[in-house]
Amino acid sequence: MSLEILLVCIFFLLLSSAFFSASETAMMAINRYRLKHDAKTNSTAKLVFNLLLRSDLLLSVVLICNNFVNIAAASIATIIGLRLYGDFGAFIATVVLTFLVLLFSEITPKIIASEKSETIAYIAARPLNLLIKGLYPIVWLANAMASVLLKIMGVRKTRSNDLLTIDELRTVVTESGNVIPTRHKSMLTSILDLEHITVDDIMITKADVEGIDLEQDDDTILAHIRGSKHTLLPIFRGDIDEIYGIIHLRDLSRSLTEHKFTKALLLSLADKPYFVPEGTALHTQLFNFQRNKQRFGMVVDEYGAILGVVTLADILEEIVGEFTTDLHSNPKIIPQSDNSFLVDGSTNIRNFNQIMHWELPTDTAKTISGAIIAYLEMIPTPRTCILLNGYPVEIITIQDNTVKSCKIGPRITNDTAN
């Protein structure tokens, strides 16, 4: 065989080696989730997906073919070296071919395949599928021998698991770049975080629950109803623990067009209260609201005592964000001239952090007052100052052994301290 033909053979063998190297990298680097989506409408994507389902056969045929062409190229290169330079030519051929294989058949095609994995995988799918069918006996035998060797070595083959955990899915969302808008990313991660948040974290505490007290006279109750900003109100007598039901003000307004207001009418229109155990995860409660067709729940402890109220709107705000975050419309957070804020001690810390974009600790208590008392491990006195997670806090007033109001300033950083 002439030298020219041998050189042409090496060229095509190196080209084939580059094809197999690129195919292997592209198949392993392709985005499996995008591929699974595209496979519904694209026949080539479906073929690639099916090949990856039997990755053992795919890798075997690629490795068999790649090693075959590389060994064949090495043999031909040795013949050429011996013809041109005698015995020393074998060494020259080894050095030159190693450089060519690394540069043109390994490094370069694999870099290209990692950057254009989808394109290369689609191009290589049909040739590889034909090779798997044509070389199936050899591929099967190679796999069988490899399985026996793995058993001897005590290695068990396990099927790869492409399912994502919650934390992995959160990473996919946060690292998606511009593919997912920032607003949508925030909503998706909030949905994933629902299982880590309980109704206790977002409920309106018992002291702040607005309702209708049956011990008040009719005129006072009517004035309260007219001035209420809520559509659902609990009905109780004296104390929220003595709850009778939940009234929808829309139903009451319709009834008042035909009937005179009385407490009996109020009770006849009220629905039975819906109770939610404390510690219920938000994703569970969201499902329970949907299943029971409820939007308003009374959070109770293990003894049945009412702790507060949680609504469907509260849970939705955890996903989409606060519907109203205007400080000027929040009576519990009052801006001061020195850039600090006068805060009601009953303010929920999670809501406060969401509105202010701050990071007050939420692991010790649900309210600002609770966090301060937990930090001090005692009931503070007015004018006591502390540093809560870097935020300066000054206690203003104490009432009923709780912090009624306090002043909180922006977090102190090293630059601020200097």
Contacts in CASP RR format, 6 or more apart in sequence:
PFRMAT RR
TARGET T0000
AUTHOR 0000-0000-0000
METHOD contacts of the structure
MODEL  1
MSLEILLVCIFFLLLSSAFFSASETAMMAINRYRLKHDAKTNSTAKLVFN
LLLRSDLLLSVVLICNNFVNIAAASIATIIGLRLYGDFGAFIATVVLTFL
VLLFSEITPKIIASEKSETIAYIAARPLNLLIKGLYPIVWLANAMASVLL
KIMGVRKTRSNDLLTIDELRTVVTESGNVIPTRHKSMLTSILDLEHITVD
DIMITKADVEGIDLEQDDDTILAHIRGSKHTLLPIFRGDIDEIYGIIHLR
DLSRSLTEHKFTKALLLSLADKPYFVPEGTALHTQLFNFQRNKQRFGMVV
DEYGAILGVVTLADILEEIVGEFTTDLHSNPKIIPQSDNSFLVDGSTNIR
NFNQIMHWELPTDTAKTISGAIIAYLEMIPTPRTCILLNGYPVEIITIQD
NTVKSCKIGPRITNDTAN
3 80 0 8 1.000
3 83 0 8 1.000
6 76 0 8 1.000
6 79 0 8 1.000
6 80 0 8 1.000
7 80 0 8 1.000
9 72 0 8 1.000
9 76 0 8 1.000
10 73 0 8 1.000
10 76 0 8 1.000
10 77 0 8 1.000
10 80 0 8 1.000
10 97 0 8 1.000
13 69 0 8 1.000
13 70 0 8 1.000
13 72 0 8 1.000
13 73 0 8 1.000
13 76 0 8 1.000
14 69 0 8 1.000
14 73 0 8 1.000
14 100 0 8 1.000
14 101 0 8 1.000
14 104 0 8 1.000
14 105 0 8 1.000
16 65 0 8 1.000
16 69 0 8 1.000
17 66 0 8 1.000
17 69 0 8 1.000
17 70 0 8 1.000
17 73 0 8 1.000
17 101 0 8 1.000
17 105 0 8 1.000
17 106 0 8 1.000
18 104 0 8 1.000
18 105 0 8 1.000
18 106 0 8 1.000
18 108 0 8 1.000
18 109 0 8 1.000
19 109 0 8 1.000
19 124 0 8 1.000
19 127 0 8 1.000
20 62 0 8 1.000
20 65 0 8 1.000
20 66 0 8 1.000
20 69 0 8 1.000
21 66 0 8 1.000
21 105 0 8 1.000
21 106 0 8 1.000
21 109 0 8 1.000
21 110 0 8 1.000
21 113 0 8 1.000
22 109 0 8 1.000
22 110 0 8 1.000
22 112 0 8 1.000
22 113 0 8 1.000
22 120 0 8 1.000
22 124 0 8 1.000
23 62 0 8 1.000
23 113 0 8 1.000
23 120 0 8 1.000
23 121 0 8 1.000
23 124 0 8 1.000
23 128 0 8 1.000
24 59 0 8 1.000
24 62 0 8 1.000
24 63 0 8 1.000
24 66 0 8 1.000
24 110 0 8 1.000
24 113 0 8 1.000
25 109 0 8 1.000
25 110 0 8 1.000
25 113 0 8 1.000
25 114 0 8 1.000
25 117 0 8 1.000
25 120 0 8 1.000
26 113 0 8 1.000
26 114 0 8 1.000
26 116 0 8 1.000
26 117 0 8 1.000
26 118 0 8 1.000
26 119 0 8 1.000
26 120 0 8 1.000
26 121 0 8 1.000
26 124 0 8 1.000
27 48 0 8 1.000
27 51 0 8 1.000
27 52 0 8 1.000
27 55 0 8 1.000
27 58 0 8 1.000
27 62 0 8 1.000
27 117 0 8 1.000
27 121 0 8 1.000
27 124 0 8 1.000
27 128 0 8 1.000
29 113 0 8 1.000
29 114 0 8 1.000
29 117 0 8 1.000
30 48 0 8 1.000
30 52 0 8 1.000
30 117 0 8 1.000
30 118 0 8 1.000
30 121 0 8 1.000
31 117 0 8 1.000
31 118 0 8 1.000
32 52 0 8 1.000
32 162 0 8 1.000
34 118 0 8 1.000
35 45 0 8 1.000
35 48 0 8 1.000
35 49 0 8 1.000
35 52 0 8 1.000
35 118 0 8 1.000
36 49 0 8 1.000
38 45 0 8 1.000
39 45 0 8 1.000
39 46 0 8 1.000
39 48 0 8 1.000
39 49 0 8 1.000
40 46 0 8 1.000
44 122 0 8 1.000
44 125 0 8 1.000
44 126 0 8 1.000
45 122 0 8 1.000
47 125 0 8 1.000
47 126 0 8 1.000
47 129 0 8 1.000
48 121 0 8 1.000
48 122 0 8 1.000
48 125 0 8 1.000
51 57 0 8 1.000
51 58 0 8 1.000
51 125 0 8 1.000
51 128 0 8 1.000
51 129 0 8 1.000
51 132 0 8 1.000
52 58 0 8 1.000
55 160 0 8 1.000
56 143 0 8 1.000
56 157 0 8 1.000
57 132 0 8 1.000
57 139 0 8 1.000
57 143 0 8 1.000
58 128 0 8 1.000
58 132 0 8 1.000
60 139 0 8 1.000
60 142 0 8 1.000
60 143 0 8 1.000
60 146 0 8 1.000
61 128 0 8 1.000
61 131 0 8 1.000
61 132 0 8 1.000
61 135 0 8 1.000
61 139 0 8 1.000
62 128 0 8 1.000
64 135 0 8 1.000
64 138 0 8 1.000
64 139 0 8 1.000
64 142 0 8 1.000
65 131 0 8 1.000
65 135 0 8 1.000
70 101 0 8 1.000
70 105 0 8 1.000
73 97 0 8 1.000
73 101 0 8 1.000
74 93 0 8 1.000
74 94 0 8 1.000
74 97 0 8 1.000
77 93 0 8 1.000
77 94 0 8 1.000
77 96 0 8 1.000
77 97 0 8 1.000
78 90 0 8 1.000
78 93 0 8 1.000
78 94 0 8 1.000
80 93 0 8 1.000
81 89 0 8 1.000
81 90 0 8 1.000
81 92 0 8 1.000
81 93 0 8 1.000
82 89 0 8 1.000
82 90 0 8 1.000
82 93 0 8 1.000
85 92 0 8 1.000
112 120 0 8 1.000
113 120 0 8 1.000
132 139 0 8 1.000
147 157 0 8 1.000
150 156 0 8 1.000
150 157 0 8 1.000
164 172 0 8 1.000
166 192 0 8 1.000
166 195 0 8 1.000
169 192 0 8 1.000
170 189 0 8 1.000
170 192 0 8 1.000
173 180 0 8 1.000
173 185 0 8 1.000
173 188 0 8 1.000
173 189 0 8 1.000
173 192 0 8 1.000
174 185 0 8 1.000
174 189 0 8 1.000
176 185 0 8 1.000
180 188 0 8 1.000
186 321 0 8 1.000
187 319 0 8 1.000
187 320 0 8 1.000
190 318 0 8 1.000
190 319 0 8 1.000
190 320 0 8 1.000
190 321 0 8 1.000
191 283 0 8 1.000
191 319 0 8 1.000
193 318 0 8 1.000
194 281 0 8 1.000
194 282 0 8 1.000
194 283 0 8 1.000
194 286 0 8 1.000
194 315 0 8 1.000
194 318 0 8 1.000
194 319 0 8 1.000
195 281 0 8 1.000
195 282 0 8 1.000
195 283 0 8 1.000
195 284 0 8 1.000
196 281 0 8 1.000
197 281 0 8 1.000
197 282 0 8 1.000
197 318 0 8 1.000
197 350 0 8 1.000
198 278 0 8 1.000
198 279 0 8 1.000
198 280 0 8 1.000
198 281 0 8 1.000
198 282 0 8 1.000
199 276 0 8 1.000
199 278 0 8 1.000
199 279 0 8 1.000
199 280 0 8 1.000
199 282 0 8 1.000
199 285 0 8 1.000
199 299 0 8 1.000
199 310 0 8 1.000
200 278 0 8 1.000
200 279 0 8 1.000
200 299 0 8 1.000
200 307 0 8 1.000
200 366 0 8 1.000
201 282 0 8 1.000
201 348 0 8 1.000
201 350 0 8 1.000
201 362 0 8 1.000
201 366 0 8 1.000
202 282 0 8 1.000
202 310 0 8 1.000
202 314 0 8 1.000
202 315 0 8 1.000
202 317 0 8 1.000
202 318 0 8 1.000
202 348 0 8 1.000
202 350 0 8 1.000
202 351 0 8 1.000
203 299 0 8 1.000
203 307 0 8 1.000
203 308 0 8 1.000
203 309 0 8 1.000
203 310 0 8 1.000
203 314 0 8 1.000
203 366 0 8 1.000
204 308 0 8 1.000
204 309 0 8 1.000
204 310 0 8 1.000
204 311 0 8 1.000
204 314 0 8 1.000
204 348 0 8 1.000
205 307 0 8 1.000
205 308 0 8 1.000
205 346 0 8 1.000
205 348 0 8 1.000
205 366 0 8 1.000
205 367 0 8 1.000
206 240 0 8 1.000
206 306 0 8 1.000
206 307 0 8 1.000
206 308 0 8 1.000
207 346 0 8 1.000
208 346 0 8 1.000
209 234 0 8 1.000
209 240 0 8 1.000
209 308 0 8 1.000
209 309 0 8 1.000
210 228 0 8 1.000
210 230 0 8 1.000
210 233 0 8 1.000
211 224 0 8 1.000
211 233 0 8 1.000
211 234 0 8 1.000
211 235 0 8 1.000
211 236 0 8 1.000
211 240 0 8 1.000
212 221 0 8 1.000
212 224 0 8 1.000
212 225 0 8 1.000
212 233 0 8 1.000
212 234 0 8 1.000
212 235 0 8 1.000
212 236 0 8 1.000
212 247 0 8 1.000
212 266 0 8 1.000
213 221 0 8 1.000
213 236 0 8 1.000
213 237 0 8 1.000
213 238 0 8 1.000
214 221 0 8 1.000
214 235 0 8 1.000
214 236 0 8 1.000
214 237 0 8 1.000
214 238 0 8 1.000
214 244 0 8 1.000
214 263 0 8 1.000
214 266 0 8 1.000
215 237 0 8 1.000
215 238 0 8 1.000
216 224 0 8 1.000
218 261 0 8 1.000
218 262 0 8 1.000
218 263 0 8 1.000
221 261 0 8 1.000
221 263 0 8 1.000
221 266 0 8 1.000
222 261 0 8 1.000
225 233 0 8 1.000
225 249 0 8 1.000
225 252 0 8 1.000
228 249 0 8 1.000
230 249 0 8 1.000
231 248 0 8 1.000
231 249 0 8 1.000
231 250 0 8 1.000
232 246 0 8 1.000
232 247 0 8 1.000
232 248 0 8 1.000
232 249 0 8 1.000
232 295 0 8 1.000
232 296 0 8 1.000
232 311 0 8 1.000
233 246 0 8 1.000
233 247 0 8 1.000
233 249 0 8 1.000
234 240 0 8 1.000
234 243 0 8 1.000
234 245 0 8 1.000
234 246 0 8 1.000
234 247 0 8 1.000
234 273 0 8 1.000
234 298 0 8 1.000
234 309 0 8 1.000
235 243 0 8 1.000
235 244 0 8 1.000
235 245 0 8 1.000
235 246 0 8 1.000
235 247 0 8 1.000
235 266 0 8 1.000
235 267 0 8 1.000
235 270 0 8 1.000
236 242 0 8 1.000
236 243 0 8 1.000
236 244 0 8 1.000
236 245 0 8 1.000
237 244 0 8 1.000
240 306 0 8 1.000
240 308 0 8 1.000
241 305 0 8 1.000
241 306 0 8 1.000
243 273 0 8 1.000
243 298 0 8 1.000
243 306 0 8 1.000
244 267 0 8 1.000
244 270 0 8 1.000
244 273 0 8 1.000
245 267 0 8 1.000
245 270 0 8 1.000
245 271 0 8 1.000
245 272 0 8 1.000
245 273 0 8 1.000
246 270 0 8 1.000
246 271 0 8 1.000
246 272 0 8 1.000
246 273 0 8 1.000
246 274 0 8 1.000
246 296 0 8 1.000
247 266 0 8 1.000
247 269 0 8 1.000
247 270 0 8 1.000
247 271 0 8 1.000
248 269 0 8 1.000
248 271 0 8 1.000
251 269 0 8 1.000
252 266 0 8 1.000
252 269 0 8 1.000
255 265 0 8 1.000
255 269 0 8 1.000
259 265 0 8 1.000
273 297 0 8 1.000
273 298 0 8 1.000
274 292 0 8 1.000
274 294 0 8 1.000
274 296 0 8 1.000
274 297 0 8 1.000
274 298 0 8 1.000
275 297 0 8 1.000
275 298 0 8 1.000
275 299 0 8 1.000
275 300 0 8 1.000
275 304 0 8 1.000
276 285 0 8 1.000
276 288 0 8 1.000
276 297 0 8 1.000
276 298 0 8 1.000
276 299 0 8 1.000
276 300 0 8 1.000
276 310 0 8 1.000
277 299 0 8 1.000
277 300 0 8 1.000
277 302 0 8 1.000
278 299 0 8 1.000
278 300 0 8 1.000
278 301 0 8 1.000
278 302 0 8 1.000
278 307 0 8 1.000
280 288 0 8 1.000
282 315 0 8 1.000
282 318 0 8 1.000
285 310 0 8 1.000
285 315 0 8 1.000
286 312 0 8 1.000
286 315 0 8 1.000
288 294 0 8 1.000
289 295 0 8 1.000
289 312 0 8 1.000
289 315 0 8 1.000
294 312 0 8 1.000
295 311 0 8 1.000
295 312 0 8 1.000
295 313 0 8 1.000
296 309 0 8 1.000
296 311 0 8 1.000
296 312 0 8 1.000
297 309 0 8 1.000
297 310 0 8 1.000
297 311 0 8 1.000
298 306 0 8 1.000
298 308 0 8 1.000
298 309 0 8 1.000
299 306 0 8 1.000
299 307 0 8 1.000
299 308 0 8 1.000
299 309 0 8 1.000
299 310 0 8 1.000
300 306 0 8 1.000
300 307 0 8 1.000
301 307 0 8 1.000
313 323 0 8 1.000
317 323 0 8 1.000
321 354 0 8 1.000
322 351 0 8 1.000
322 354 0 8 1.000
322 355 0 8 1.000
324 330 0 8 1.000
325 354 0 8 1.000
325 355 0 8 1.000
327 333 0 8 1.000
327 335 0 8 1.000
327 341 0 8 1.000
327 355 0 8 1.000
328 335 0 8 1.000
330 355 0 8 1.000
331 344 0 8 1.000
332 343 0 8 1.000
332 344 0 8 1.000
332 345 0 8 1.000
332 346 0 8 1.000
332 347 0 8 1.000
333 341 0 8 1.000
333 342 0 8 1.000
333 343 0 8 1.000
333 344 0 8 1.000
333 347 0 8 1.000
333 352 0 8 1.000
333 355 0 8 1.000
333 356 0 8 1.000
334 341 0 8 1.000
334 342 0 8 1.000
334 343 0 8 1.000
335 341 0 8 1.000
336 342 0 8 1.000
336 407 0 8 1.000
339 409 0 8 1.000
339 410 0 8 1.000
340 392 0 8 1.000
340 407 0 8 1.000
340 408 0 8 1.000
340 409 0 8 1.000
340 410 0 8 1.000
341 356 0 8 1.000
341 407 0 8 1.000
341 408 0 8 1.000
341 409 0 8 1.000
342 396 0 8 1.000
342 405 0 8 1.000
342 406 0 8 1.000
342 407 0 8 1.000
343 352 0 8 1.000
343 368 0 8 1.000
343 405 0 8 1.000
343 406 0 8 1.000
343 407 0 8 1.000
343 408 0 8 1.000
344 368 0 8 1.000
344 404 0 8 1.000
344 405 0 8 1.000
345 367 0 8 1.000
345 368 0 8 1.000
345 369 0 8 1.000
345 370 0 8 1.000
345 372 0 8 1.000
345 402 0 8 1.000
345 403 0 8 1.000
345 404 0 8 1.000
345 405 0 8 1.000
345 406 0 8 1.000
346 367 0 8 1.000
346 368 0 8 1.000
346 369 0 8 1.000
346 402 0 8 1.000
347 367 0 8 1.000
347 368 0 8 1.000
348 366 0 8 1.000
348 367 0 8 1.000
349 360 0 8 1.000
349 361 0 8 1.000
349 362 0 8 1.000
349 365 0 8 1.000
349 366 0 8 1.000
349 367 0 8 1.000
349 368 0 8 1.000
349 371 0 8 1.000
350 362 0 8 1.000
350 366 0 8 1.000
352 358 0 8 1.000
352 360 0 8 1.000
352 368 0 8 1.000
353 359 0 8 1.000
353 360 0 8 1.000
353 362 0 8 1.000
358 391 0 8 1.000
358 411 0 8 1.000
359 389 0 8 1.000
359 411 0 8 1.000
360 368 0 8 1.000
360 371 0 8 1.000
360 388 0 8 1.000
360 389 0 8 1.000
360 391 0 8 1.000
360 408 0 8 1.000
361 371 0 8 1.000
361 388 0 8 1.000
361 389 0 8 1.000
362 371 0 8 1.000
364 370 0 8 1.000
364 371 0 8 1.000
364 374 0 8 1.000
364 375 0 8 1.000
365 371 0 8 1.000
365 373 0 8 1.000
365 374 0 8 1.000
368 403 0 8 1.000
368 406 0 8 1.000
368 408 0 8 1.000
369 402 0 8 1.000
369 403 0 8 1.000
369 404 0 8 1.000
369 406 0 8 1.000
370 402 0 8 1.000
370 403 0 8 1.000
371 388 0 8 1.000
372 380 0 8 1.000
372 386 0 8 1.000
372 388 0 8 1.000
372 393 0 8 1.000
372 395 0 8 1.000
372 403 0 8 1.000
372 406 0 8 1.000
373 379 0 8 1.000
373 380 0 8 1.000
373 402 0 8 1.000
373 403 0 8 1.000
375 386 0 8 1.000
375 388 0 8 1.000
376 384 0 8 1.000
376 386 0 8 1.000
379 398 0 8 1.000
379 401 0 8 1.000
380 386 0 8 1.000
380 395 0 8 1.000
380 398 0 8 1.000
380 403 0 8 1.000
381 395 0 8 1.000
381 398 0 8 1.000
382 395 0 8 1.000
382 396 0 8 1.000
382 397 0 8 1.000
382 398 0 8 1.000
383 394 0 8 1.000
383 395 0 8 1.000
384 394 0 8 1.000
384 395 0 8 1.000
385 392 0 8 1.000
385 393 0 8 1.000
385 394 0 8 1.000
385 395 0 8 1.000
386 392 0 8 1.000
386 393 0 8 1.000
387 393 0 8 1.000
387 412 0 8 1.000
388 408 0 8 1.000
389 411 0 8 1.000
390 411 0 8 1.000
390 412 0 8 1.000
391 408 0 8 1.000
391 409 0 8 1.000
391 410 0 8 1.000
391 411 0 8 1.000
391 412 0 8 1.000
392 408 0 8 1.000
392 409 0 8 1.000
392 412 0 8 1.000
393 406 0 8 1.000
393 407 0 8 1.000
393 408 0 8 1.000
393 409 0 8 1.000
394 406 0 8 1.000
394 407 0 8 1.000
394 408 0 8 1.000
395 403 0 8 1.000
395 406 0 8 1.000
396 404 0 8 1.000
396 405 0 8 1.000
396 406 0 8 1.000
396 407 0 8 1.000
397 403 0 8 1.000
397 404 0 8 1.000
397 405 0 8 1.000
398 404 0 8 1.000
410 416 0 8 1.000
END
